[in-house]
Amino acid sequence: MNYTTEVRDFIISFFLFGDAAALQDDTSFLSSGIVDSTGVMELIMHLEQEFDIKVEPEEMIPDNLDSVNKVAQFIAGKTTDACHPLIRAVPMEA
């Protein structure tokens, strides 16, 4: 799945109202005024619903959510983590 395209399309549709020219993949959402604090919460809700992930409070930082590239990398990390089942220790029978 191409997370960059998915994130870009969402930002363009919901925050830029179709004006793709204002957005590069490394454009800071906050510094450029594309997304404000309320918009960050909307973005998080979208990510949780669309990609079936949980964004923890400690993950709600610009390093994860402040550009198309950062969000795409964040999603890739979260979905990769979700693919690894927990390893449980099972006692061996004697």
C-alpha positions as CSV (number, residue, x, y, z in Angstrom):
1,M,0.0,0.0,0.0
2,N,1.3,3.5,-0.8
3,Y,0.8,5.4,2.4
4,T,2.2,8.6,0.9
5,T,-0.5,8.7,-1.8
6,E,-3.2,7.9,0.8
7,V,-2.1,10.6,3.2
8,R,-1.5,13.2,0.4
9,D,-5.0,12.6,-1.0
10,F,-6.6,13.0,2.5
11,I,-4.8,16.2,3.2
12,I,-5.6,17.7,-0.2
13,S,-9.3,16.7,0.1
14,F,-10.0,17.7,3.7
15,F,-7.6,20.5,4.4
16,L,-6.6,22.1,1.0
17,F,-10.0,21.5,-0.7
18,G,-8.4,20.1,-3.8
19,D,-5.5,22.6,-4.1
20,A,-2.6,20.1,-4.5
21,A,-0.2,22.8,-5.6
22,A,0.2,24.0,-2.0
23,L,1.5,20.6,-0.8
24,Q,4.9,18.9,-1.2
25,D,5.5,15.6,0.6
26,D,7.9,17.3,3.0
27,T,5.8,20.4,3.7
28,S,5.2,21.0,7.4
29,F,1.5,20.9,8.1
30,L,1.8,23.1,11.1
31,S,4.4,25.7,9.9
32,S,2.6,26.2,6.6
33,G,-0.8,26.5,8.3
34,I,-2.3,23.6,6.4
35,V,-3.3,21.8,9.6
36,D,-4.0,23.3,13.0
37,S,-4.3,21.5,16.3
38,T,-7.9,20.5,15.6
39,G,-6.9,19.3,12.2
40,V,-4.2,17.1,13.8
41,M,-6.9,15.4,15.8
42,E,-9.0,14.9,12.6
43,L,-5.9,13.5,10.9
44,I,-5.3,11.1,13.8
45,M,-9.0,9.9,13.8
46,H,-8.7,9.3,10.0
47,L,-5.5,7.3,10.5
48,E,-7.0,5.2,13.2
49,Q,-10.1,4.4,11.1
50,E,-8.4,4.0,7.7
51,F,-5.4,2.0,8.8
52,D,-6.8,0.2,11.9
53,I,-4.0,1.6,14.1
54,K,-4.0,3.3,17.5
55,V,-2.1,6.5,17.8
56,E,-0.9,6.7,21.4
57,P,-0.7,10.1,23.2
58,E,3.1,9.9,23.3
59,E,3.1,9.4,19.5
60,M,1.2,12.6,18.8
61,I,4.3,14.6,18.0
62,P,5.5,16.6,14.9
63,D,8.1,13.9,14.2
64,N,5.2,11.5,13.4
65,L,2.5,13.8,12.1
66,D,3.8,17.0,10.5
67,S,4.1,16.2,6.8
68,V,3.0,13.7,4.3
69,N,6.3,11.8,4.5
70,K,6.3,11.8,8.3
71,V,2.8,10.5,8.5
72,A,3.5,7.8,5.8
73,Q,6.6,6.6,7.7
74,F,4.6,6.6,10.9
75,I,1.8,4.5,9.4
76,A,4.3,2.1,7.9
77,G,6.0,1.6,11.3
78,K,2.7,1.1,13.0
79,T,1.3,-1.4,10.5
80,T,4.6,-3.3,10.4
81,D,4.5,-3.6,14.2
82,A,1.0,-4.9,14.0
83,C,2.0,-7.7,11.7
84,H,4.4,-9.2,14.2
85,P,2.4,-11.5,16.6
86,L,3.3,-11.4,20.2
87,I,5.6,-14.2,21.2
88,R,4.4,-16.0,24.2
89,A,6.4,-18.3,26.3
90,V,4.8,-21.7,26.6
91,P,6.2,-24.0,29.2
92,M,7.6,-27.2,27.8
93,E,6.3,-30.4,29.1
94,A,8.7,-32.7,30.9
